[in-house]
Every structure is written in structure tokens, then in C-alpha cells.
Amino acid sequence: MKSSRARVGAVALAALAALALSACGQKKDVAAAPADAAGSEAVAKVNGDVLTAGQLTIALQKQRGMRPDAGDAASKQVLDDLINEQIVAQKAVAAKLDTDPKVVAQIEAARRDILARRFIEQAA
């Protein structure tokens, strides 16, 4: 059973890699927009979806605790990664993976986890 899970994982990883590679030619417009709230300034537009400075800050923090002022090269790399992730996510939605019961359950579990952690942080 473990080897079949590993095989499924390897196939899924290969599929994501293929999607990521095919995404390299997708539209990645960087658009500056005035900020109406902290972190809401647009830093990129991916096929109509806006990525915000707040999303970039979160991605930077996930990368070894980088700060938004970590340096242009580091920020650019993380932004490129965020753009590629958005392209793959768009392809996943187009393939209707967002309606797969297992994916829906994982999204809900992640949502609960994030909300619980945030509540605990605020209570502390």
C-alpha cells in the first residue's frame, strides 16, 4: 500500500512539474496599483488574478522568515515562485480539481488550522 501511495505521489508531482513548465509561457503582468489598505497593493497580475503585496509578504515569511525588505533578488525570486504557483493553481481549477472531494477536505482542514492558529495567536 505504501508503494502505491508513493507511486501516486510521484505521478502527482510529475503532473505538477509539467504544469509548472507549461506555465512558463503564461501571461505574467506586473501591475502597480495604489494601496487602499496595508498589503493590498498589486505586485503582479496573472491571467486576470491580482497578487498583492500582502500575499508576497506572506510568501517571503514562509521562505526562511525573510522580511519584505530582504533584497530585490530574493523578493523577485519569491514573486516569480508565487506567480508560477498561481498559474498552476489556475490550471488546477480549470481541470476542476477544486471540486475533488479529497481536495475540498484538504482545503477545509487547512482553513480550520489557519483559523485556530490565528485565534490562539490573538489570545496570547
Phi and psi in degrees as a GROMACS rama.xvg file:
@    title "Ramachandran Plot"
@    xaxis  label "Phi"
@    yaxis  label "Psi"
@TYPE xy
-64.307  -39.2198  LYS-2
-69.1583  -33.0548  SER-3
-69.9643  -34.2298  SER-4
-65.7385  -41.6732  ARG-5
-63.4499  -39.8723  ALA-6
-64.7881  -43.5162  ARG-7
-63.0368  -41.4691  VAL-8
-62.2744  -40.9362  GLY-9
-66.1549  -40.0693  ALA-10
-65.0858  -43.0925  VAL-11
-63.1432  -42.0076  ALA-12
-63.6021  -41.471  LEU-13
-63.9428  -39.4694  ALA-14
-65.3863  -42.7054  ALA-15
-64.4763  -39.0916  LEU-16
-63.4257  -41.6206  ALA-17
-64.1265  -41.0338  ALA-18
-63.3237  -42.1805  LEU-19
-63.6976  -42.0776  ALA-20
-66.1601  -39.2464  LEU-21
-70.1083  -22.9946  SER-22
-75.1271  -15.1996  ALA-23
-56.6543  -30.1021  CYS-24
-91.7735  3.16373  GLY-25
-72.3687  161.67  GLN-26
-69.3679  126.908  LYS-27
-133.377  84.8038  LYS-28
-90.3618  127.237  ASP-29
-88.9026  125.139  VAL-30
-128.692  127.084  ALA-31
-94.9338  133.455  ALA-32
-135.938  150.755  ALA-33
-64.893  142.372  PRO-34
-83.1157  127.35  ALA-35
-102.702  -8.96268  ASP-36
-156.311  159.122  ALA-37
-56.0221  125.404  ALA-38
82.346  2.31656  GLY-39
-94.5409  -1.02959  SER-40
-65.2766  132.816  GLU-41
-72.2428  130.203  ALA-42
-109.625  -17.9964  VAL-43
-163.559  156.631  ALA-44
-127.387  124.548  LYS-45
-118.665  104.22  VAL-46
48.6978  43.0132  ASN-47
95.0815  -18.0392  GLY-48
-89.7675  132.803  ASP-49
-92.3712  133.064  VAL-50
-103.082  131.512  LEU-51
-102.107  165.659  THR-52
-60.6803  -34.3507  ALA-53
-63.8645  -41.1088  GLY-54
-65.408  -39.4735  GLN-55
-64.4402  -41.0836  LEU-56
-60.4504  -44.1177  THR-57
-62.1581  -44.3783  ILE-58
-63.1057  -40.0333  ALA-59
-63.4999  -40.921  LEU-60
-65.9412  -33.6569  GLN-61
-68.2479  -29.1466  LYS-62
-83.9917  85.1845  GLN-63
52.4451  35.3711  ARG-64
66.8231  27.0503  GLY-65
-62.3445  147.751  MET-66
-95.1185  157.684  ARG-67
-56.0693  -25.9245  PRO-68
-96.8291  29.0289  ASP-69
-65.3082  -15.711  ALA-70
129.505  148.052  GLY-71
-60.9539  -43.2909  ASP-72
-64.8517  -44.1417  ALA-73
-65.9326  -44.469  ALA-74
-63.0133  -40.777  SER-75
-63.3951  -42.832  LYS-76
-63.5317  -44.3943  GLN-77
-65.9538  -39.1317  VAL-78
-63.264  -44.0226  LEU-79
-58.8882  -41.8332  ASP-80
-63.8224  -41.2309  ASP-81
-64.3958  -41.0408  LEU-82
-62.9801  -46.6127  ILE-83
-62.7912  -39.7182  ASN-84
-61.6689  -40.9138  GLU-85
-64.5174  -40.8705  GLN-86
-62.2534  -45.4184  ILE-87
-64.2418  -41.1213  VAL-88
-62.4783  -39.8998  ALA-89
-62.5074  -40.3739  GLN-90
-66.28  -36.405  LYS-91
-64.9677  -41.6859  ALA-92
-66.0525  -41.5813  VAL-93
-61.3604  -32.0943  ALA-94
-84.387  4.96798  ALA-95
63.6303  26.8299  LYS-96
-68.9623  -21.6262  LEU-97
-70.7031  -8.18029  ASP-98
-104.377  -3.23496  THR-99
-65.2121  128.208  ASP-100
-55.4993  -37.0023  PRO-101
-67.2203  -40.2246  LYS-102
-67.3002  -43.5649  VAL-103
-59.5396  -42.7546  VAL-104
-64.4407  -40.0709  ALA-105
-66.6985  -39.7812  GLN-106
-63.7746  -44.152  ILE-107
-64.5658  -39.5152  GLU-108
-64.0927  -42.0276  ALA-109
-64.2181  -40.324  ALA-110
-61.3088  -47.5593  ARG-111
-60.2159  -44.1154  ARG-112
-61.0499  -47.2722  ASP-113
-62.3117  -45.2724  ILE-114
-63.6615  -43.2315  LEU-115
-63.4718  -45.4487  ALA-116
-61.9886  -42.0478  ARG-117
-64.3026  -40.8929  ARG-118
-62.6048  -43.9534  PHE-119
-63.8897  -40.4221  ILE-120
-61.4981  -42.3292  GLU-121
-70.2255  -33.122  GLN-122
-73.8531  -24.5501  ALA-123
